C-alpha cells in the first residue's frame, strides 16, 4: 500500500498517544505480579498486543476494559508453551526471552521477517551463562530457550541494545540467587534502562545500583500487585512536534506527561536549541516556530527513536543538522540511518551518511518524490510529515503505523493533513 501526501497545514488539538515502552514493561510486570494488577491508559498497538498475547501464552489471565489491562492471575512458570510469535516487536521478544529462561521446558520465540533480522546473541549468551540452554541461527530469531536460570554473576555488552539489560533485570528477582549484573562498554539508550527500573519499583521490586549503567544487584524478590498509569509517549510526541514545526498553525498537544523517566523528552531541549519556543502548561504543549530553524549538532546515543523526527527538520533549517552517536539506530526495525539518507536525498536535501549518524543540509530546490519507508512505522510517519511540507509525495507502507500509533493518519487528516491511502 501507498499514501499520496499533498502540501498541508494542520491546526487544532491532538491528544498524544500513551507510551509504548512503558506499556510493554507494565504488561510484563503486571503479568508477573497478577492479583488483579492494572495497567491504566495503556497503548493498544500491534507491538503491545504482541506483549499481551505473549503473557497469555505464558499462562497469565488478562482482561481488557477500555484503556485498562487487568491481570487477574499471573504468569505460571509450569505452563506448557510451544512457540510464541511476537510479530514485529523487538521489546516483546527480548523481555520474553528472559521470562522464558525461567521455564524448565524449551520455548521457541520468533517473529516476522523484519524481527528475524534483529540481533539477540548478546542476550542469549548472558542467559546461557546463568543456566539457560539457548539455540538460534546466527544469533537471530527464531530462538530456542530452555531454563531454568538460577542467577548469579552475569556480564553483557551495553553497545547493542538496552532491551537486553531490561530483560535480565525483569527476570532477575525470580531466580534462585538473584543476579549481579555487569554491563561492559558504553550502554546505549540509558533512559530505557531507567524506565525499566522505575516500572519494577512500582511493582514492588528494588534494583540496587552499584555503579550507574555499569553494575547492578537484584536480589530474589516477588512482584507485588500494583496499578500503573502509562504516561504519554515522547517518541510519538516528537513526531507530532516535528509535524507542528514544519506544518502547524495553532496546534495544542494534550496528554498525561507523568513523572516517569523518558529519554525522548530531550526533544523539547533540541527544539529550543533549534530556535523553537516550547510552552508546557497543565499537560498541554504549544510551540512557536521561527521562519527558519537554526541547525546544530545533536548526540542521540540515549534517544535513537528521535532520529527520524529530528532528521526531517533539516528541510527548514538555515544551517546543517548533524546527528551523531546513534549507530544503534541501524539495528532498529530497519537501518534507519541508511534509509533516511537514501530517501531524503531524493527530495534535494544534501546528506552525508556517517557510520554513527547523518549530516543534513537543506536546499532551495526541493520537490515531491516517492519515499519508501521499508515498513518501518517511525519512518512512515516522518516521511508523511515530509510530504505535508513538500507536497506531491507518495509514501509506502501506511499499515506500519499499527505498531506504535494506529490513529496517526486519521489524526493528521482531522487536523487538516492531505493524506490519501491509494
C-alpha positions in Angstrom: 0.0 0.0 0.0 0.9 3.6 -0.5 -0.3 7.1 0.5 -0.4 10.2 -1.5 0.6 13.3 0.6 0.0 16.8 -0.6 1.3 20.1 0.9 -0.8 20.7 4.0 -1.2 22.9 7.1 -2.5 21.5 10.3 -4.3 23.1 13.2 -6.4 22.2 16.2 -6.0 20.0 19.3 -4.5 16.5 19.4 -4.0 14.0 22.2 -0.6 12.3 22.3 -0.7 8.5 22.4 0.3 6.6 25.5 3.9 5.4 25.9 4.7 2.2 24.1 7.8 1.3 26.1 6.1 1.8 29.4 3.0 -0.2 28.2 5.3 -3.1 27.3 7.0 -3.1 30.7 3.9 -2.6 32.7 2.1 -5.5 30.9 5.0 -7.9 31.6 5.4 -6.8 35.2 1.6 -6.9 35.9 1.6 -10.4 34.4 4.4 -11.5 36.7 2.5 -9.9 39.7 -1.1 -10.9 38.9 -3.6 -10.4 41.7 -5.7 -8.0 39.7 -2.8 -5.7 38.8 -3.9 -3.0 36.5 -2.3 -1.1 33.6 -4.1 2.2 33.1 -4.0 4.4 30.0 -2.4 1.6 28.0 -1.4 1.9 24.4 -3.0 -0.7 22.2 -1.0 -1.3 19.1 0.4 -4.3 17.2 3.5 -4.3 19.3 1.8 -4.0 22.7 -0.8 -6.5 21.6 2.1 -8.9 20.9 3.1 -8.5 24.6 -0.4 -9.1 25.8 -0.6 -12.3 23.7 2.9 -13.4 24.8 1.9 -13.1 28.5 -1.2 -15.1 27.9 0.9 -17.8 26.3 3.0 -17.8 29.4 -0.2 -18.5 31.4 -1.4 -15.1 32.6 -5.1 -14.4 32.7 -5.7 -11.0 31.2 -8.9 -8.9 30.8 -9.1 -5.7 28.8 -11.7 -2.9 29.6 -11.4 0.2 27.5 -7.8 1.5 28.1 -7.3 -0.7 31.2 -5.5 -4.0 31.2 -6.3 -6.2 34.3 -4.1 -9.2 35.1 -6.3 -11.5 37.2 -3.8 -14.3 37.5 0.0 -14.2 36.9 2.3 -16.0 34.5 2.6 -19.7 35.6 6.2 -21.0 35.1 4.9 -24.5 34.7 2.7 -23.6 31.7 3.4 -25.7 28.6 4.4 -23.3 25.8 5.3 -24.4 22.4 6.0 -21.3 20.2 5.5 -17.6 20.7 5.3 -15.3 17.7 6.0 -11.7 18.8 5.4 -10.2 15.3 7.5 -7.1 14.7 8.1 -6.3 18.4 11.7 -6.3 19.4 10.9 -5.3 23.0 8.4 -8.2 23.3 10.8 -10.9 22.1 13.7 -9.6 24.2 11.9 -9.3 27.5 10.0 -12.5 26.8 13.3 -14.3 26.3 14.3 -13.5 29.9 11.0 -14.8 31.2 11.2 -17.9 29.0 14.5 -18.7 30.7 12.6 -19.1 34.0 10.7 -22.1 32.5 12.0 -25.6 32.7 10.7 -26.7 29.3 12.0 -25.4 25.9 10.2 -22.4 24.4 10.6 -21.2 20.8 10.3 -17.4 20.2 10.1 -16.0 16.8 8.6 -13.0 14.9 8.1 -11.6 11.4 10.7 -11.3 8.6 11.9 -8.0 10.0 12.3 -9.2 13.5 14.2 -12.3 12.3 17.0 -9.9 11.2 17.5 -8.3 14.6 20.4 -9.5 16.8 19.8 -11.5 20.0 23.2 -13.2 20.6 24.4 -11.0 23.5 21.2 -11.7 25.5 21.4 -15.4 24.6 25.0 -15.6 25.8 24.1 -13.8 29.1 21.2 -16.2 29.7 23.4 -19.2 28.9 26.0 -18.1 31.4 23.5 -18.4 34.3 21.9 -21.7 33.4 19.8 -21.5 30.3 20.2 -23.5 27.1 19.8 -21.2 24.1 19.9 -22.0 20.4 19.4 -19.9 17.3 20.7 -19.5 13.7 23.3 -16.6 13.6 22.1 -15.2 16.9 18.7 -14.1 15.5 15.1 -15.3 15.8 13.7 -17.9 15.8 15.4 -18.8 19.1 15.0 -21.7 21.4 15.4 -21.2 25.2 15.3 -23.9 27.9 15.7 -23.0 31.6 15.8 -22.6 34.1 18.3 -19.9 35.0 19.4 -19.8 38.6 21.0 -16.4 38.7 24.5 -15.4 39.8 27.1 -13.2 38.1 26.4 -12.2 34.5 28.1 -9.9 32.0 26.6 -8.3 28.9 27.8 -5.7 26.4 25.9 -2.4 26.5 26.5 -1.2 23.0 23.8 -3.2 21.2 20.5 -2.6 23.0 19.4 -1.6 26.5 16.5 -4.1 25.9 18.9 -6.9 26.6 19.7 -5.4 30.1 16.0 -4.8 30.7 15.2 -8.4 30.0 17.8 -9.6 32.5 16.6 -7.1 35.2 13.0 -8.1 34.9 13.8 -11.8 35.2 16.4 -11.5 37.9 14.2 -11.2 41.1 12.5 -14.5 40.2 15.8 -16.5 40.1 17.1 -18.6 43.0 20.2 -16.5 43.6 19.3 -13.1 42.1 21.7 -11.5 39.7 24.8 -9.5 39.9 24.8 -7.7 36.5 27.9 -6.1 34.9 27.5 -4.0 31.7 30.6 -4.0 29.6 31.5 -1.0 27.4 29.2 2.1 27.0 25.5 1.5 27.4 23.3 2.9 24.7 19.7 4.2 25.3 20.3 4.6 29.0 16.9 6.2 29.8 15.2 3.0 28.7 17.1 1.1 31.5 15.9 3.8 33.9 12.4 3.3 32.7 12.6 -0.5 33.4 13.9 0.1 36.9 11.2 2.7 37.6 8.5 0.3 36.5 9.9 -2.5 38.5 9.8 -0.2 41.6 6.1 0.4 41.0 5.6 -3.4 41.2 7.5 -3.7 44.5 10.9 -4.8 43.3 14.1 -3.0 44.1 17.1 -2.8 41.9 20.3 -1.9 43.7 22.5 0.4 41.6 26.2 -0.2 42.4 27.6 1.9 39.6 25.1 3.6 37.3 24.8 2.0 33.9 27.6 -0.4 34.8 26.8 -2.7 37.8 23.5 -3.7 39.4 22.4 -6.2 42.0 18.9 -7.7 42.1 18.2 -10.0 45.0 15.4 -12.6 44.9 12.1 -10.8 45.3 8.4 -11.1 44.4 6.5 -8.8 42.2 3.5 -7.2 44.0 0.1 -6.1 42.9 0.0 -2.6 41.6 -1.9 -0.1 39.4 0.4 1.5 36.9 -0.7 4.6 34.8 1.1 4.9 31.5 2.3 8.4 30.6 2.3 9.9 27.0 4.9 8.6 24.5 7.6 11.2 23.9 8.7 9.2 20.9 5.3 9.8 19.3 5.2 13.3 20.7 8.4 14.1 18.9 6.8 13.3 15.5 3.7 15.4 16.4 6.1 18.2 17.4 8.0 17.9 14.1 4.8 18.0 12.2 3.8 21.1 14.1 7.2 22.8 13.5 7.0 22.2 9.7 3.3 22.4 9.0 1.5 23.6 12.1 -0.8 26.6 12.8 -2.1 26.9 16.4 -1.7 23.3 17.5 -2.3 22.2 21.1 -1.0 18.9 22.2 -2.6 17.3 25.2 -1.7 14.3 27.3 -0.6 13.0 30.7 3.1 13.9 30.9 3.6 11.9 34.2 6.8 11.9 36.2 8.5 8.7 34.9 11.9 9.0 33.1 11.7 9.2 29.3 14.8 9.7 27.2 13.0 11.2 24.3 11.8 14.1 26.5 15.1 15.7 25.4 13.4 16.5 22.1 12.0 19.6 23.9 15.5 20.8 24.5 16.5 20.0 21.0 13.6 22.1 19.6 14.6 25.0 21.8 18.2 24.7 20.6 16.8 24.9 17.0 15.0 28.2 17.9 11.5 26.8 18.7 9.7 28.3 21.7 8.0 25.4 23.7 5.4 26.1 26.3 4.2 23.3 28.7 1.3 24.1 31.0 -1.0 21.7 32.8 -0.5 18.7 30.5 -0.7 20.9 27.4 2.1 21.7 24.9 2.2 24.6 22.5 5.1 25.8 20.3 6.1 28.8 18.3 8.5 28.2 15.4 10.8 30.7 13.7 10.7 31.1 9.9 14.0 29.2 9.7 15.4 26.7 12.3 19.0 27.2 13.5 20.5 23.8 12.9 23.2 22.3 15.2 24.9 19.1 16.4 22.9 16.5 18.4 24.0 13.4 20.3 21.2 10.8 20.1 23.1 8.0 21.9 20.3 7.8 24.5 17.4 8.6 22.2 17.7 6.7 18.9 14.0 7.0 18.2 14.5 10.7 17.8 16.5 10.2 14.6 13.5 10.4 12.1 11.7 13.4 13.7 14.9 15.4 14.0 16.3 14.5 10.6 13.3 15.8 8.7 13.6 19.2 10.4 16.6 19.8 8.1 14.0 20.7 5.5 13.6 24.1 7.1 17.0 24.7 8.7 19.2 27.6 7.9 22.4 25.6 8.7 23.1 21.9 8.7 21.7 19.5 11.3 24.3 16.9 12.4 23.2 13.8 14.3 25.8 11.5 15.8 26.4 8.7 18.3 23.3 6.8 17.1 24.9 3.8 15.4 22.4 1.5 17.1 19.6 3.1 15.0 20.9 0.8 12.3 19.7 -2.2 14.4 16.1 -1.0 14.8 13.2 -2.3 12.6 15.3 -1.1 9.7 18.7 0.5 9.2 17.2 3.9 9.8 20.4 5.9 9.1 20.8 4.3 5.7 17.1 4.6 4.7 16.7 8.2 5.8 19.9 9.1 3.8 18.7 7.2 0.8 15.2 8.6 0.8 15.6 12.2 1.8 18.3 12.8 -0.7 15.7 12.2 -3.4 14.0 15.5 -2.3 17.1 17.5 -3.0 18.4 17.7 0.6 22.2 17.4 0.8 23.1 14.4 3.1 26.3 12.9 4.3 25.8 9.5 5.8 28.3 8.5 8.6 28.6 5.2 10.4 27.0 6.7 13.5 24.7 9.3 12.1 23.9 11.9 9.4 24.7 15.5 8.4 21.7 17.0 6.6 21.6 20.4 4.8 18.5 22.0 3.3 18.3 23.0 -0.4 16.3 25.7 -2.2 15.3 23.1 -4.8 13.1 20.5 -3.1 10.4 18.6 -4.9 8.0 15.8 -4.3 9.1 12.2 -4.7 8.1 8.6 -3.7 9.5 7.8 -0.2 10.0 4.2 0.7 9.6 3.6 4.5 10.5 -0.1 4.3 7.6 -1.0 6.5 9.1 1.0 9.4 6.4 2.8 11.4 8.5 5.7 12.6 10.0 6.3 9.1 6.5 6.2 7.5 5.2 8.9 9.9 8.3 11.0 9.4 8.0 10.7 5.6 4.3 11.7 5.8 5.3 14.8 7.6 7.9 15.5 4.9 5.1 15.1 2.3 2.9 17.6 4.1 5.8 20.1 3.9 7.0 19.4 0.4 3.8 18.3 -1.4 3.3 15.8 -4.2 4.9 12.9 -2.3 4.0 9.2 -2.2 4.9 7.3 1.0 4.9 3.5 1.1 3.6 1.2 3.9 0.9 3.1 5.7 -0.2 -0.1 7.5 3.1 0.1 9.5 1.6 2.7 11.9 -0.3 -0.1 13.7 3.0 -0.8 15.5 3.0 2.3 17.6 0.5 4.9 16.6 -2.5 3.2 14.9 -4.5 6.5 14.6 -1.7 8.6 13.1 -3.3 9.1 9.6 -6.7 9.7 11.0 -5.4 12.2 13.5 -3.3 14.1 11.0 -6.2 14.2 8.5 -8.5 15.5 11.1 -6.1 18.4 11.7 -6.0 19.2 8.0 -3.3 17.0 6.5 -4.0 15.9 3.0 -3.1 12.2 3.2 -4.9 9.7 0.9 -4.4 6.0 1.0 -4.1 4.7 -2.6 
